[in-house]
Amino acid sequence: MAPGRSSIKRTGLYRFASKVYHNLEKKRQLAGEGQGFYCPGCNRNWKHFRPFPQEWLEPLIEHGWPYTVDDAETLNYKNYTCYGCGITDRDRLYILIFKKLLEKNKQYNIIEFAPTPSLSRLLKEMPNVTHRTADLFMEDVDDKLDLQDLHLYKDNSFDIFICSHILEHVDDDIKAMRELYRILKPGGWGIAMVPIIEPVTETKEDPSIKDEKLRLKYFGQSDHVRLYAKKDFIQRLESVGFKVKLYGVDYFGESLFDRSGITRKSVLYVVEK
């Protein structure tokens, strides 16, 4: 049944009220220069970032997920997303490495898989970056591609890739890693990130598990097909030829991590060819 005018009006009022509330919340959270947190995404100071949504955790708890948010290696659940640009702590970490490693007088060809709007916007604004996006299911991307078959791209095509929280979704992660290695230029590097739960010492994967509730219980999300152990993830990346580097608080510094709303135990996985 099509909605009547009154329901459309109510929906419009709800959206308007939500926007007003969001803008007021933003104003309340803005901080003066040098105070609270600093977002490298929108270059503004905030008293706090928005916390990780509790409703995202409820299905995990309901279906027997045995871990807590404190077990995650890279997750600031208390200060998760920016009130201004919406960027997460994970993407804030990516911005920090770009600011460290990108040279202003050098041009970079970057491919971002399963792009996030806030990070994509920043990369597109960089004058020395050619930015391309790809995903199998997302609509607003440059290329519709399966990570396991990047046939549109020639060998040694990109200086940098971003593959964030995708490999735990694909059936053959080694095949996907080989494709990432193939399209990366010699001397290039990529961000390769997956959910890492610190107590997990052995990668959990079972192709026979199709039930979404069981995937929530064992893998942490209904469309995940595995839960990586840290050492296994590194070994798999190395097995296809990558050199793996881990960048943490010792590299970036405690003050930069704290100011950017990134937990001190967060780790950035960078692979090199």
Buried (B, 14 or more C-beta within 10 A) or exposed (E): EEEEEEEEEEEEEEEEEEEEEEEEEBEEBBBEEEEBBBBBBBEBBBEBBBEBEEEEBEBBEEBEBEBEBEBBBBBBBBBBBBBBBBBBBBBBBBBBBBEEEBEEEEEBBBBBBBBBEBBBBBBBEBEEBBBBBBBBEEEEBBBEBBBBEBEEBEEBBBBBBBBBBBBBBBEBBBBBBBBBBBBBBEEBBBBBBBBBBEEBEEBBBEEEBEEEEBBBBBBBBEEBBBBBBBEBBBEBBEEBBBEBEEBBBEBBEEEBBBBBBBBEBBBBBBBBB
